[in-house]
Amino acid sequence: MTERPSRAEISRRLRRAMDASVGLTVDDISNVHSLIDVGELLVAFEILCTQIYEWETGLESGTIRDLESLGVALGARPDLTDRLWEDAVDA
C-alpha cells in the first residue's frame, strides 16, 4: 500500500500542475492558490481539474497521471481527471 503524500507534497504537486496549465485565468489561479494556502486541498484539486477541463487546457500525460495519483490520495471523484485525457497534448 502506498503512503499518502504529505500536505506539503500535495501542495507542491498542485502548484506544479497549475504551472503546467497554460490558459487558466488569473482568477482561477488565484482561487486555487488561496484554497491551497488555507489547506483546502481537495477543493483546490476539484476546482483546478474542473477549470483545466472547462478551458480545454492541454496537459502532458505525465501531469495528468500525477493529478490522477493526487486524486486517489485526496479521495476525489475519478471523473475529474478521466476527462482531462480528452485534451492531453501527447496522448
Helices and strands as residue ranges (DSSP letters): H 7-20, H 26-37, H 41-54, H 61-74, H 79-82, G 83-87
